[in-house]
Amino acid sequence: MQFGLLYDFRNPPPWAVPFPRLYAETLEQIRTVDTLGFDSVWVTEHHQIDDGYLPSVLPAAAAIAAVTQRVRIGTCVLLLPLHHPLRVAEDGAIVDVVSNGRFIFGAGLGYKLDEFAAYGIDRRQRPSRMDESLEIISRAWTEEQFDFHGRRFDLKDVRLTPKPVQRPRPPIWLAGRAEPALRRAVRYGDGVIAVGAPELIQQYRALLAAAGKDPRQATVAVLRSVVLGDDPGRTAEEIAPYVGWRARNYAEWYGEAGDLPADVAWRERARREEGAATGITPAMTVEAAAAEVAALAAIGVDCVIYFATLPGYPPSAMLPTWETFARQIIPRFR
């Protein structure tokens, strides 16, 4: 089992501190995490959020590469339809160079309505832009020179330098919430970040086998949240405002986009019932967190990526969780 930590650099108005301070404190946490035994550190992307949710993941990944020595560094995820694929390929290659081959490229379709409106991109083009972008990026990382003529991009004499350190290219993991995304991951990727029902994992492995690929060679990752404490009730009370902020945001964003019926239901329930958006608290004992990891391993998960911070909660306050996790949980799954 692999373990990663995900950073979004959020700074909500009710608890806001100067952004340079937040970034410095977060990078200091990441510097410490690099020494603890975690396998990877990830950054995630959104735009136009009042709390400054990280909008530029590849510059942040490069900054993380500069302050770490060991952990792999990934995007979880870069919203690929919002970007020009050649720019992504170039920036991703530089992250791989700066990190000396530690970059994992994680990409997703995106869903938030105002992001596509702000960038002037039709959301209905997401699948075609995603497919063409993945082909362009992969070819830019592996071929000396090529042309590309598609529905969304028309490129001539593409030549990317410098190339990534990793050969033939950095790993590509794609976010998947439904079968079309899983099929795309089979075609273009080396792993999937499964968001949703456990059945997605079995479906992905079956699709790999049907395509003649070895399911054991692909990575399945999932996202989770945990805050460790000896008294989960007290911990849950302490972190409730920050957990609630994050959960209400996601319920509203997913529900407004309405890509899946469950998303709309989640938003309506959150609006109707006080606290419904928050869901289950991430406050756990060490034994409960270890049991969750064991259950995930039993259904075929290879990597658990945890939210490393809570929006508005000081990064230093979360560091004891990751020190305890590294000391008492990670060794059980090595």
C-alpha positions, -999 to 999 in steps of 0.1 A, spaced: 0 0 0 12 35 -9 3 66 11 0 102 -2 -10 136 11 -30 162 -9 -26 199 -6 -51 226 -18 -36 257 -1 -71 270 9 -74 301 31 -110 308 40 -120 343 49 -132 334 85 -97 322 94 -76 340 67 -39 346 72 -16 363 46 -11 340 17 27 341 18 25 328 54 1 301 45 22 289 16 54 290 37 38 270 66 23 245 41 57 240 24 73 236 58 48 208 66 56 192 32 93 194 40 87 174 72 64 149 55 92 141 30 112 127 60 83 106 75 79 78 50 49 89 29 52 79 -7 38 110 -25 26 145 -21 -2 159 -44 -17 193 -53 -52 199 -66 -68 226 -87 -98 249 -87 -104 284 -98 -122 316 -86 -128 303 -51 -131 329 -23 -106 310 -2 -78 310 -28 -81 273 -36 -49 265 -55 -53 275 -92 -18 267 -105 -8 232 -97 24 228 -118 42 258 -103 32 245 -69 45 211 -78 78 226 -88 80 244 -55 74 212 -37 101 195 -57 125 221 -46 119 215 -9 118 177 -10 142 149 -17 123 116 -17 85 118 -21 69 115 -55 49 147 -65 16 145 -83 -14 165 -95 -46 152 -81 -59 165 -103 -50 190 -131 -82 200 -149 -69 192 -183 -97 206 -205 -90 241 -191 -54 240 -203 -34 239 -236 -18 204 -237 16 215 -250 19 240 -221 10 212 -197 35 189 -213 63 215 -210 55 225 -174 51 188 -164 85 179 -180 102 207 -159 86 194 -127 100 160 -136 134 175 -142 134 196 -110 124 166 -90 148 142 -108 120 119 -120 95 121 -92 65 135 -111 31 118 -115 7 134 -138 -29 132 -126 -56 147 -147 -94 150 -147 -122 164 -168 -133 191 -143 -169 199 -136 -173 234 -119 -195 255 -141 -180 289 -136 -145 277 -143 -154 267 -179 -173 299 -183 -144 320 -172 -120 302 -195 -145 304 -224 -146 267 -229 -177 247 -237 -182 220 -211 -196 197 -238 -161 196 -253 -146 181 -222 -143 145 -235 -127 154 -268 -104 180 -253 -94 155 -227 -86 127 -252 -67 149 -276 -48 165 -248 -37 132 -233 -25 120 -267 -6 153 -273 11 152 -239 21 116 -242 36 121 -276 53 153 -266 70 134 -238 80 104 -259 85 115 -295 112 138 -310 88 157 -333 53 153 -345 22 170 -360 -13 166 -345 -46 174 -363 -77 169 -342 -111 185 -336 -98 208 -308 -61 212 -315 -41 216 -347 -4 215 -340 26 214 -363 63 206 -358 58 200 -320 92 194 -304 94 194 -266 127 201 -249 139 192 -223 122 158 -221 111 144 -187 137 124 -167 114 93 -165 113 70 -194 93 65 -215 73 93 -196 60 102 -162 31 80 -150 -4 92 -160 -33 87 -135 -68 97 -144 -97 106 -121 -126 84 -126 -162 87 -114 -180 67 -141 -174 42 -168 -163 66 -196 -136 80 -174 -124 44 -166 -123 35 -203 -102 67 -209 -78 57 -181 -74 22 -197 -66 39 -231 -42 66 -219 -32 60 -184 -12 39 -159 -37 42 -130 -69 57 -119 -80 79 -90 -113 63 -82 -139 88 -68 -171 71 -58 -184 35 -53 -160 6 -47 -174 -11 -78 -154 13 -98 -122 -5 -88 -134 -39 -100 -148 -23 -132 -115 -6 -140 -95 -39 -135 -120 -57 -157 -117 -31 -184 -79 -34 -183 -81 -72 -187 -106 -68 -216 -81 -45 -233 -53 -70 -230 -35 -51 -203 -22 -66 -170 -45 -52 -142 -16 -57 -117 5 -31 -135 -21 -3 -130 -25 17 -98 -58 23 -81 -58 53 -58 -86 67 -36 -91 100 -17 -98 100 20 -96 123 50 -84 116 85 -75 135 117 -61 113 144 -68 118 181 -72 97 212 -106 112 218 -124 113 184 -154 132 198 -133 160 210 -113 161 178 -145 161 157 -158 191 177 -125 210 172 -123 205 134 -160 207 126 -160 242 112 -132 234 88 -146 201 77 -180 217 72 -165 245 51 -149 220 27 -179 196 26 -204 224 19 -183 237 -10 -180 203 -27 -217 196 -23 -226 229 -39 -201 226 -68 -209 190 -77 -246 196 -73 -246 227 -95 -228 209 -122 -251 178 -119 -229 154 -138 -243 125 -118 -277 121 -102 -261 116 -68 -244 150 -71 -277 168 -73 -291 148 -44 -261 156 -23 -265 194 -28 -303 193 -22 -298 173 10 -271 197 22 -293 226 16 -323 210 33 -306 194 63 -283 213 87 -249 194 87 -259 170 60 -230 182 37 -204 174 64 -210 137 63 -189 115 85 -162 132 105 -126 124 96 -117 123 133 -105 88 142 -83 68 165 -52 51 151 -69 17 152 -99 30 133 -78 46 106 -57 14 103 -89 -6 99 -100 17 71 -67 12 53 -70 -26 57 -106 -25 42 -94 -5 13 -65 -29 6 -90 -58 7 -110 -43 -22 -79 -37 -44 -68 -1 -35 -31 4 -40 -27 40 -28 -46 61 -3 -43 99 -8 -54 119 23 -63 156 25 -32 169 42 -48 200 56 -83 214 63 -93 248 49 -86 273 77 -70 249 101 -33 257 106 -9 233 88 11 230 120 -21 216 137 -23 188 112 13 178 114 9 156 145 -16 135 126 9 127 99 37 121 123 15 96 142 2 81 109 38 75 97 49 60 130 19 38 138 0 30 106 23 30 76 46 3 90 17 -21 93 12 -20 55 48 -23 43 
